[in-house]
């Protein structure tokens, strides 16, 4: 029965009628009035367009998670009415936080204790994951249940081994669309935001890493799933380097905003170099048009490996085909969302087994590679927003010693997104400089949370 604690499943009417109501709670899967309202995904649809031959109605929005009808129920187990049991947590982290990180980490603990939601607005490479270790520990110690969720599978995969190392005694569950592990109850769950559709009032603390990332950003269904997965007295913690303005307006008065403009190593963000490239969109068509790209690749490869961002899968494949003859076999490869070897290729790039990795925006955030430079093909393309360009630039110089990493924006139109991205990076660097001068010089250089 614990397996269904906070986990909702779809149950037919007959099965629900025979269910032990002392152990399980159920609510109609779909409410039918002037329109239908799906209680799993929160969507509202026309009655006429969702009517089945049986006279029932179904939800077409979340059908990929299993068909749900108006005669069905969403069922979860009843929690025992008792105070949460405090427990001792094996916390296996020996690292040190900077003063800035420590300040944010401590504020998150205070906010949690005072039942306030939090947003951490920290630059890429600031060490956001390390800053949340302590509030996760606090929630678990109180007998609470924690979910660390992200819109991106790659982010979840990268977070999982880090959390396993820190919380060795926790039977951490990793869930995403194609994960091999089946669902089981866990006090600490890592999952994609889509997986939240299967939870109902389950978590005392939900941490959303990359709250502004696709596909969560702008998706009403995923927002509904997030809010529904949280207990009525639960707390939200958003993490982002690039919060959109509408989010900042939305959370005003409800969230405590904790800012950190400094990276962990306290070096500034790498400011992109804007390079005019008239024929970037067709450069793969002949060697002459490829000359500029090959020139910069040769320069960057002297000190670093290269992440080469492409605006579409079709463009990526064409560019890869034309680049391959200029390099030794195995020196470069490509990766995109539907690539069956995606996980393996990302790990090999992390191990520096490739010199060049062509990618789409799937690697714009949440992944860390040492000693890389970045090239963005067609930074003026509509697929690149201000936030995505800031995130892409943030892949450079995230950890280790500085290795002359560079960020190249190839473009043939100086778009608003390009201008705003460069302005934001420069602005954060200036804020970090002032922050260090005015505040950090007054306290010791490092501290624990």
Secondary structure, 3 states (H helix, E strand, C coil): CHHHCCECEEECHHHHHCCCCCCEEEEECEEECCEEEECCCCCEEECHHHECCCCCEECCCCHHHCCCECCCEEEEECCCCCCCCCCCCCCCCCCCEEHHHHHHHHHHHHHHHCCCEEEEEECCCCCHHHHHHHHHHHHHHCCCCEEEEECCHHHHHHHHHHHHHHCCCCCCEEECCCCCCCCCCCCEEEEEHHHHHHECCCEEEEEEECCCCCCCCCCHHHHHHHHHHEEEEEEEEEEECCCCHHHHHHHCCCEEEEEECCCCCCCCCCCCEEEECCCHHHHHHCHHHHHHHHHHHHHHCCCCEEEEECCCHHHHHHHHHHHHCCCCCCCEEEECCCCCCHHHHHHHHHCCCCCEEEECHHHCCCCCCCCEEEEECCCCCCCCCHHHHHHHHCCCCCCCCCCCCCEEEEECCCCHHHHHHHHHHHHHHHHHHHHHHHCHHHCCCEECC
